[in-house]
Amino acid sequence: MNGISTRTIAAPRPSPGCEVLVVSPLLYHLQLASANMPALYDESGRDGALVQLLLYELQLAPSLPLFAPLPSDPEPS
């Protein structure tokens, strides 16, 4: 392995499309900490606080100037 890993998180961002973000050390560790959280976590407990901070950090993360166009050809019938 070359030291590259990916994580997918769907979160509100200013851009309407898919983005590749610069991940700070804090954001990296928040992602790791949230990976094993139950889907129905306690929103008023530690897990809720972790998610709130994760979403906040995602809003602040700068995006990289990468672009992959979506296909525009119609699907074959």
C-alpha positions in Angstrom: 0.0 0.0 0.0 1.2 3.5 -0.8 -0.1 5.3 2.3 -3.3 6.6 0.7 -6.7 5.8 2.1 -10.2 7.1 1.5 -13.2 7.7 3.6 -16.6 8.8 2.3 -18.7 11.2 4.3 -21.8 12.9 3.0 -22.1 16.3 4.6 -23.5 19.7 3.7 -20.9 21.8 1.8 -21.1 25.0 -0.2 -20.2 23.2 -3.4 -23.0 21.4 -5.2 -20.8 18.6 -6.4 -18.5 15.9 -5.1 -15.2 17.2 -3.6 -11.8 16.0 -2.4 -10.9 17.7 0.8 -7.7 18.5 2.6 -7.9 16.5 5.8 -6.3 18.1 8.8 -5.0 15.9 11.6 -8.1 16.8 13.7 -10.5 15.9 10.9 -8.6 12.6 10.3 -8.9 11.6 14.0 -12.6 12.6 14.1 -13.3 10.4 11.2 -11.5 7.5 12.8 -13.4 8.0 16.1 -16.7 8.1 14.3 -16.1 5.0 12.1 -17.5 2.6 14.7 -20.4 4.7 16.0 -23.8 3.2 15.9 -26.2 4.7 13.3 -28.6 5.6 16.1 -26.1 7.4 18.4 -27.0 9.5 21.4 -27.2 13.0 19.9 -26.9 14.7 23.3 -24.0 12.6 24.4 -20.3 12.2 23.4 -21.1 10.7 20.0 -23.4 13.7 19.3 -20.7 16.1 20.2 -18.2 14.2 18.1 -20.5 14.4 15.1 -21.1 18.1 15.6 -17.4 18.8 15.6 -16.8 16.5 12.6 -19.5 18.4 10.6 -18.0 21.8 11.7 -14.5 20.7 10.6 -15.9 19.4 7.3 -17.3 22.8 6.6 -13.9 24.5 7.1 -11.9 21.9 5.2 -10.5 23.4 1.9 -11.1 21.4 -1.3 -8.4 20.3 -3.7 -8.6 21.5 -7.3 -9.6 18.1 -8.7 -12.3 17.6 -11.3 -13.8 14.5 -13.0 -16.7 15.3 -15.3 -19.9 13.2 -15.1 -20.8 11.3 -18.2 -23.1 13.1 -20.5 -23.9 10.4 -23.1 -27.3 8.8 -22.7 -27.4 5.2 -21.5 -27.7 2.6 -24.3 -31.1 1.1 -24.7 
